[in-house]
Amino acid sequence: MATELTPEQQAKDARAEKIAFMIIGAVIAALAAGFLLKGIMGVGLVALSTVPVIYLLLLTMAGGKGSHVSLGAQKTARKSCAPF
């Protein structure tokens, strides 16, 4: 059985949902504007420029998991995977 959400949790979920829809709307509006201004090249430019933004959003939603790996551990992992 699912538990009922408190009013604070419901308000937090509603706010997060509004933000998500605003981000989706902004991406769609940018794609439409890029197409109207530059044609298919504009869509490509918009898509290319949104890659880092989406990547940061995914990292934020994941809670920054995996960002605590030290540089030394990364170098060690690379050396162990190298075929030479």
N, C-alpha and C positions, 0 to 999 in steps of 0.2 A: 504494500500500500504506500502511496506517496503521501508525504507530509505536506500540510498546508504551509504556504509561505506567509511570513509576517508582512505587514504593510510596508515596512522598510525594504524588505527584500523584493517585494513586488515593484516598488518605486525604482529600485536600483536596476532591476531587470528591464523595466519599461524604458529607462534612460539609456541603457546599453543598446536596446533594440532601436531606439530612435537614432542613436549615433551610427549604428550599422547601416540603417536605411539611408542616412544622409551621405555616408561614404559611398555606398553603392550608387546613389543618385548623382553624386559629384563625378564619379568615374564615367557613368553613362553620358552625362552632360558634356564632359570633356571629350569623349569619343565622338559625340555628335558634332560638337563645335570643330573638332579637328577635321572631320570629314567635310563639313560645310566650307571650311576655310582653305584646306589644302588637298582635299580629296583623299584617296587611299593612303598617300604619304603622311597626311595628318593623323590618320588612325594609327599608323605605324609609329610615328613619333610619340603620340600619347601613350601607346602601349609600352614603348621603350622607357619612357619617363616614369611610368607607374610601377615598374618592377622594383626599384628600391623602396618605394613607399609601401607596397604590399609586403615585401620582405620584412620591413620594420614592424608592420602591423602583426604579422605572424609571430615574430619574436616577442612582441608585447603580449599577445594573447597567450603564448606559451609560458609566460611568466619569466622569461629570460633563462629558461633551462638550457644547459649546455654552454652558457657563456662563461662559466667558472673554470673551464679547462685552462690550465696554465700553458704558457708558450713552450716550456720545457717538455711537457707531455706531448704537445703537438709535434715537436721535432723528433722525439723518440718514436712516436707512432709512424712518422714519415720514414724514418730510417729502417724500421722493422718491416715495412711494406715494400721497400725498394727492391727491385729484382737484381740490382748490381751490388 
